[in-house]
Amino acid sequence: MNAIIEARRADYVPILTAPSTPAALVCFHFAGGSAQSFFRWRRLGQGCCDLIAAELPGRGRRTRESFIRSIPELAERLADAATAFPDKPCMFFGHSLGALIAYETARILHARGHRVPDRLIVSARQSPGWEPVTSGLPALDEDALRDYLHNLAGTPKEVLENEDLMRMTIPILRADLQLIYNHRHLPGEQLNIPVEAIGAIGDDYVAFESLLGWRNTTSDDFRLHMIQGGHFAIMENPGIVFEVIRNIPNGKAIRHAPR
């Protein structure tokens, strides 16, 4: 039993926690990322919310674990571990691949009749039913992945210029992108929580129309925000995410899916 508990704890990394914060933000990282991708958000989270980040197997603190091969399997596991979230308003945020994982995890929690996130915030990812699912993604051979990392303008220069780090990064990126290549959206019941989509005007990988499709994922409110920058603009300037959290009306704290 202890091994199961520890495995569940490994799925999420508590980056910033305090009993006095009124909400929790649970973040799901992009392809090739890790929980560490959100460490720089701690300053903005101070006094606003707990900051918790999902950590997929095969990277960060979980380097020795095998990659998970499907988003449904991953979402089931992340939903199981969500029972450890603090008892306060809880928002999911996902960037790029993380948006898809956050959405599928929320769907599972909703279907189980458990507490679901109060709100889903997604960025830099076309809506789940958008075709083709691999729009904007590279082939999975090494040369194509290296070019993708260089062109995406989201990979730190110290990684791009360090061959040892690139040899570590490429297999992680390939495994994460394979999740998207293998994924097929299965339509089902809509979420009953507000959904906020964030796109970047200079993001050549995600079309504006594909962001609008997120309005079909919920029976509640939907808003689309467009910001300046490219694919990783929100990761570099996440202020709008914390603005959304601060502006959530009182009384819409914790929701429960219908039973």
KEDO-83074 format. One record per residue: y, z, x of N, C-alpha, C in turn; residue in one letter. Coordinates in steps of 0.05 Angstrom, whole numbers, plus 5000, padded with zeros to 4 digits. Example, Ala and Ser with C-alpha at 12.3 -4.5 7.8 and 13.67 -1.06 7.14 Angstrom:
! KEDO-83074
488651565264491051565246493451565264a
495551425257497951435273500151575258s
END
This chain:
! KEDO-83074
497650005016500050005000502550005017m
502550165039504950165057505549895068n
503349745075503749475086505149295066a
504449325040505649155019508649225017i
509249485017512049575015513649465039i
512549485063513949395086514449095085e
512448945075512648655072514948585053a
515148735031517348685012520048745024r
520148965039522749035052523648815071r
521648675084522348475104523648235091a
523248195065524447955052527447975050d
528548215051531448245048532448435071y
534748355082535948515103538548645092v
538748905092541249035083543349025105p
545448865101547448825121549749035118i
550449085093552549275087551949425061l
551649685062551049835038552750095038t
553550165013555050415010554850494980a
554250754975553950844947556450784930p
558750774943561250754928561950474920s
560650264931561349994924560449934896t
561949784880561349744852559349524847p
558549364867556749134862555149074887a
553248894884551548804906551548504907a
551848384930551648094934549148034950l
547247884938544847814952545047524960v
544847474986545347204997542747075006c
542646815002540246645009541246425028f
540046425051541146255073540345955071h
541745795085541345505086539045435104f
538245185104536045085121536745125150a
534945255165535345305193536845565197g
537645705176539145955178537446195178g
538646425175537246675174539146885161s
538147125157539947335147542347375165a
542047325190544247365209546647175203q
546046955188548146765181550446895165s
549847135153551747265135552947515148f
552247575173553247815186556347815188f
557547575191560447565194561847625168r
560447645146561647695120562147995115w
561248165134561448455130564248545125r
566148425139568948515136569948475108r
569348245096570248185069568748355048l
566348435055564848595036565648895035g
567148985055567949265056569349345031q
568349545017569649644993569249474968g
568049234972567749054950564849054939c
562949034957560149014949558249084972c
555849154964553649164984553148864991d
552148825016551548565025548648565034l
546948405021544148395026543448105030i
541748045050541047765056538047725057a
537147515043534347435045533747335073a
531347395082530447295109527747155105e
527746895107525246745104523446785128l
520846785124519046815147519446595168p
518946655193519046455214521646455230g
523446645225525946655240527046945240r
529046985257530347255257528347475263g
528247675246526447905250523547825243r
523147585233520447505223519447265239r
520247245264519447015280516446965282t
514947185282512047165286510547085260r
511947085238510647025212510546725208e
508546635193508346345187510346265166s
511246015167513145905147511745895120f
513245945099512245905072512645605065i
510745485051510645205047511745105020r
512345275002513445184976515545374965s
517445254951519645424939518545604917i
516745504900515645694879514245934892p
512645894913511346124926513446314938e
515546204951517646364963519146514942l
519846384919521346504898519846734885a
517246704882515546914871515647164889e
515447114915515547334934518247474934r
520347314933523047434933523647584907l
522547484885522847624859521247884859a
518947894872517448144874519048354889d
520348264911521748454928524448534916a
525348394895527948464883527948734869a
525648844865525449114852526849324870t
527349264895528649454913531649434913a
532849254897535749224897537049484886f
539449544895540849784885541449754855p
541649984841542149984813545149964807d
546149724811549049664807549249364801k
551549264791551748984786550848814810p
549348614805548048464826548548164823c
549648034843550147754843548447614864m
547447374857546047214877547947004887f
547946954914549446734925547546574943f
547446314940545846144957547345904967g
547045844992548345615004546345395011h
546845155001545144925008542244974999s
540244975017537545055009537545324995l
539145505004539245774993540045774963g
541645574955542445554927540045504910a
538245324919535845254904533945494903l
533745644925531945874926533046104908i
535646144909536946354892536446284863a
536846034855536445954828533545994819y
531645904835528845934827527946224826e
529046394843528446674842529546804817t
532046724810533246824785531646734761a
530646494761529046394739526446564735r
525246634757522746794755523347074744i
525447194754526247454743526847444714l
528247234706528947194678526347164661h
524547004670522046954655520347204653a
520447374673518847624672520047834654r
522547784645523847984629524948214644g
525148184671526248394688529248364690h
530548554703533348524708533848274724r
535848124716536547874730539247914743v
540047754762542747784773544847754751p
547047904754549247884735550447604735d
550247474759551547214762550247064785r
550146804782549046624803551346464814l
551746474841553746314855552346134874i
552845874872551445684889553545504903v
552845414926554745234941553145024956s
554444794959553544574976550744484970a
550044484945547344384937547544254910r
546444004908546343874882544644034862q
545143994837543744144816540744094817s
539244284807536244264811535044014800p
536043904778534843664767535843404778g
537643414798538843174809536843014826w
536742754822534942584837536542384854e
535542324879533042434890533542714901p
531542874901531743154911532543164940v
531842954955532442954984535042814991t
536742764971539342634976540842774998s
541742615018543342725040541742845062g
539042855059537442985080536342785100l
535742875125534742695145531742665143p
530642475158527742465163527042715179a
524442785181523643035193522743005222l
523042765234522342735262524542865279d
523842925304525643085321528342945326e
528342685331530842545336532742565312d
531642515288533242525264534342805259a
532743005264533643285260535843355280l
535543265305537643325325540243185317r
540142935308542542795299543742945275d
542143035257543043175233544543425241y
543543585259544843825268547543765281l
547643545297550143475310552243375290h
551343225269553143105250554043295229n
552543515224553143685201555443875207l
556143915231558444085239558144365230a
555644465228555244745221553644895241g
552644755261551044885282552844975305t
552745225313554445315335554045135360p
556245095374556244925398554345035419k
554145305421552345425441549445365435e
548745315410546045235403545544935410v
547444765402547144475407546944415437l
548244575453548344525482546244675498e
544544825484542444985497539744875489n
538344755507535844625500533744815491e
533645055503531745255494532245335465d
534745375458535345455430534845225411l
535244975420534644745403531644725398m
530044785418527144775414526244985394r
527645205393527045415373528045335345m
530345205344531645145319530344915304t
529444705318528344465305525944525287i
523944675296521644735278522444895253p
524445075256525345235233526745045213i
528444875223529844685206527844495192l
525944395207523944215195522444355172r
521544605177520044745157521744805132a
524244865136526044925113526544665097d
527044445111527544195097525044105082l
522744165094520244085081519944225054q
521044465051521044595025522444425004l
524644295011526044124992524543874987i
523443755009521943505006519543544987y
518343774988515943834972516643914943n
519143984938519944114913520443914890h
519443974867520043824843520944014821r
523243964810524344144790522844124764h
522044354753520644364727522644484707l
523644314688525544424668524244644652p
525944834644524945054629527345194615g
526945444607529045594593531445624611e
533745594600536245634616536645934622q
538045984644538846254650540946344629l
541146604625543146704606545346864621n
546046774645548046904661550046684670i
552546764676554546574686553646454712p
554246194715553646054740556245934751v
556745984777559045884791558045694813e
559045444813558245254834560745204851a
560245194877562445144896561744894912i
563644714913563244464929565644434948g
565244274969567344224988568143924986a
570743884986571843614982570843425004i
570543525029569743365051566743365057g
565143465038562243475042561043215034d
560143055055559042795050556142805041d
554943045041552143065035551543145006y
553643234991553243324964555443204946v
554643024928556442884911557643074890a
560143024882561543184862559943184836f
558942954828557442934802554943114803e
553643134826551243294828551843594825s
554243674832554943954829555444024799l
556543824784556943874756554443924741l
552143824751549643864738548744154736g
549944334752549244614750549944734723w
551744604708552444714682550044704663r
548044544669545744524652543644744657n
544144914677542245124684542645374669t
544845394653545445654640546445604611t
545945794594547045804567549645964566s
550346084589552846244591555046074604d
557046204614559346064625558645914651d
560045694656559745544680562445464691f
562845504717565345414730564645274756r
566245064762565944924787568544954803l
568245044828570445074846570244864869h
572444734875572444544898574344654919m
573344664943575044774966575244564987i
577044605006577344425028575144465048q
574444245063572544275085570044115080g
568044165098565544015097563244185086g
560844115093558444235082558344535086h
559344625108559244915115561845055110f
563644945094566245065090566145345079a
564345395060564245655047563045865067i
561345785085560245965105562446055124m
564345875130566445935149568746085135e
569146035109571346155094570346245067n
568946475066567646555041569346715022p
571946705026573746875010573346834980g
572846584971572546524943570146664930i
568046714946565646854936566447134929v
567847274947568647544942570847564920f
572447354917574347344896572947334869e
570847184867569247164842568147444835v
567147584855565947854850568048044841i
570448044853572548234846573648174818r
573447924809574547854783572547864760n
570147954765568247984743569148204724i
569348144698570348344679568548594679p
569748824675568149064671566449044646n
564149164647562449154623560348934624g
560648754644558648534647556948594672k
556448844676555248934702552348844704a
550548974690547748924694546648804668i
545348574671544248444648541248454648r
540048424626537148414624536348164610h
534248034619533247794606532047884579a
532147704559530947774533527947804536p
526847994521523948044522522547904499r
END
